[in-house]
Amino acid sequence: FKPGLPYADEYEQPIMGDRAARLAALRAGELDLEGVLAAQIPDLEKSNPEIIIHKRPTVSGAVIRFNCANPLFKDERVRQAIAYAADKKALIDGVLLGLGQEATGPYKPGTWAHNPNVRKYPFDPLRAKALLAEAGWKEKDGVLVKDRQPFEFTVLTNAGNEARAKTAAILQQNLAEVGI
């Protein structure tokens, strides 16, 4: 036995393609180990007190990608404003139950490929509004307008992904606060 390592003579992992089936099997004690989403932890803790949950960062994440062919996003100040308007702490707390961390760039902090010197955009709605104003967007009745067009767009994500749906809802609220 080595400290920090599990004591097990063998480990068996059945092949189950459906996440819901694996989660049900874990609740029922039919699985010894399963990766779960942060949003599933509270229910698991309540459903079976024998389940031991080890919380650790994963390599998954949410990324906003701009379609720069869309005239709304051609101006770098607009993209920067959206980054400043996004409340990353609210996203981490609301979507990942606080079990995440802000990342800059595509690589997880703490890994060899992560660049800690990538520019950061802290939550700053006032800076976001200033950048949008510099880019020619004027507030009219709480909505930003330019050339008589309101600043509005649709966020696309995959269907059935609860975490991304929550992310989009929080981001929508954040952007509404700066007039988008």
N, C-alpha and C positions, 0 to 999 in steps of 0.2 A: 504494500500500500504506500503510495506517495502522496504527501499532503497536496491538497488542491485538485487532485484527480479523482474522478468517480471510481468507486470500487465495483467492478462488474466483470464477471468471467466472460460474458458474451452479451451481444446486443443484437436484437432482431428488429428490422424496420419493414413492415409490410408495405407493399406498393398500393397506394390509394390516390387516385388522380384528383379527387374532388376535395377541396379544402373543407367544406362543410362536413363531409363524412369523416375526415381526419379529426376535426374538432370534436365531433360527437363521440368518436372512439376514444379520444383523450379524456373527455368528461366521464366516460363510462369505465375508465381504467383499463382499456384494451390496448392503449399505446403507452410506452414508457417515455417517449420523447417526441416533441413536435414543436416546430417553430410557429409562433402565433403573432398576430398583429397587435399593436399596442391597444387598439380599441377593444380587443377581445379579452384582455387581461382582467378587468373588473368582474365580468361575468364568470370567467373561469375560476377566479378566487372564491366567488360565492357558490358556484355549482359543486365543487368538490374540494373540501379542505385538505385532502391528501396531496393535491397537486402542488408541487414546488415550482415557483416561477423564478427563473434567473433572468434578470433584465440586462440587456446589453445592446449597444448600438448595432445596427445592421448597415448594409451598404445600399439600402434602398433610399429613395428620396423623391422629392417633388421638384420639378423644374418648370419655370415659365420660359417658353420659347416664343419669340416674336416672329411673325410673318412680316419681314421687312419690305415685302412687295406691297403690303397694305400701306397706303399713304399716312395712316395714323401713326405708324411706328418708324417712319423714315428718319425723323429727327431724333438724334441721340439723347437730347434732353428729355424727350417724352419717355423713352425707355428707362432712363435714369430716374425720372419722377415716379414711375410705377414701382421701381425697386425701392425708393424711399418711402412710398406709400404703403408698401406691404409690411404688416406687423408680424415679423418673423416669430417673435415670442408667442403671440396669440396663435399663430399657425402651429407651432410646436406643442403648445399647451392644449389647444382645441382639437387637434388631429391626432397627435401622438401621445397625449396625456402627459406631456412633459418629458417623454422618453426620447428626445432627439436633441440635435444641436444644429445651429445655423452653419451652413457650408457656403463657401464661395468657390464656384467652379464645380467641375464634375466629379471631383475626387473627395472621398471622405477625409475629414480632418484626422491627423494622426497616422495617415498612410504615407508611404514614400512618394507617391505621385501628387499629393496635395501641395498646393502652393499657398502658403499663408500670407503672401504679399499681394494677392489679388485684391483689387479695390473692394472695400466693403460699403454697403449702403444701409446704414442703420435706419430704423424706423424714424422718420422725420416728415410728417405730413406738411409742415410749413415749408420745408425745402422742396418737397414735391410740388406744392402749389406755385412756388416761385419759379421753378424750372418750367412748369406748364405755361405760366404767364410769359416767360421769356420766349417760349416756342410759339406764342401768338394765341394761346387759348384764353378766352375771357369768360368769366363767370356770369351767367344769366339765370336767375331763379334757382340757384344751387347746382346748375349743370354747366359744364364747360362747353363753349361754342366757338367754332372757328369757321369763317366763310359760311355762316348760317347753318352749319352742320353740328349736331351735338357729338361730343366725344363718347361714343359707345361702341362696344364690340362684344363678341361672343367668345368665351373660353371653351375650347374643345377638349374633351378628355374621354377616356374609355368608359363605356356603360358598365354599371354594376360595381364600380370601384368606390366604396364608401369613403375612403380616405381622400381620394382626389375630389369627390363631390363636396366634402367638408372644406377642403382647401379652397376650392373655387368659391364656395359661399362666403368664407372669411375674407378672401381676396376681394370679392364683389363688395362687401361691406367697407373694407379699407379704401377701395377706389372711389366708392360713392362719397366718402368723407372728403375727398379732394375734388369732387365734381365730375368724376368719370362714371 
